[in-house]
Amino acid sequence: MQIEQTDILVSTPDGQMPAFLCRSSQHKRQPAVVLLMEAFGLTAHIREIATRIAKQGYVVLSPDLYYRELPNNKFGYAEVESAMATMYRLDFHQAVVNDIRATLAYVKSLPDVEPDRIGVTGFCLGGGLTFMCACQFSNEIAAAAPFYGMVLDEWIEAMTEIQVPMHLFFGGRDPFIPRERVEQIESRLKALNKEYTLQFYPDADHGFFCHERSSYNPSAAEDAWLKLMQFFQQHLKEKGDRETSA
């Protein structure tokens, strides 16, 4: 499949937010995936993942959530302190929610997108925000797959609002997300009778999916990729097929 890659701008209440758009060059109607960036910004690695997902038959949009910090808003994987400081300057309560709402509105407006078949995934910062999307935007998306996302206490409380299937990915050696937190998340999902799968890789560290990081875990990354594609196949592509046949 030939993929068209475009840098676009999404209008938000705070101005124009750059985003990376990947889609089939044939512009045929497809499900879409919103890919939320990691703490290091909208890096070449995130763009690579966006392209990889698009090649599987999705329109993919990845917003630059650090746009208020331009031009110095992307970091190397050794620049952990700078990345974390930038991440913690984000306003998770309003500004980022507005940014993601604008991103969803933009992707749904594209003529080659099936607007009721939108998935969300993301890594690190983007994993946490994917979890937040399941809580706050369940009426606008069809599936959510967060990778090693740090989940705020308020999102734990908001899990009652989740109405979409989730597939969560965590590593057992993640210093940012202790096993107890993962167990807390899972027990609440189970108690609330939510539709979810939690994938736990005992030997995987934070960032295990990224081949540019020292924490890269090839076997966990390969397995997670296959499961992510199966998840989106089931809840985005097959969902549309079931609705069409009905």
Secondary structure, DSSP 8 states (H G I E B T S, - for coil): --EEEEEEEEEETTEEEEEEEEEETT---EEEEEEE-BTTBS-HHHHHHHHHHHTTT-EEEEE-TTGGGTTS----TT-HHHHHHHHHTS-TTTHHHHHHHHHHHHHHHSTTEEEEEEEEEEETHHHHHHHHHHHH-TTT-SEEEEES----HHHHHGGGG--S-EEEEEETT-SSS-HHHHHHHHHHHHHTT--EEEEEETT--TTTT-TTSTT--HHHHHHHHHHHHHHHIIIIIHHHHHHHH-
